[in-house]
Amino acid sequence: MANNITSARRFVGFIFEPQPVKRGNAWHVYAQYPGGERGHILGFDSEAAAVAWLKEAIASQSTPSDNENTE
């Protein structure tokens, strides 16, 4: 990926649009932040990279935190 996003896990609590959007030469993922404000995550160089990141972000939201008791 040609962006500075290192991990989708830091976006836990966000609500994501299901498909990335192309603006100019870059792909973006639209999101609603935990406080309700809407924005977008920038810098994906391809639709495939944005979709892969989006899948990771959504999966991380349904994965229990390392600090949570899972029993």
Secondary structure, 3 states (H helix, E strand, C coil): CCCCCCCHHHHCCCEECCCCEEECCEEEEEEECCCCCEEEEEEECCHHHHHHHHHHHHHHHCCCCCCCCCC
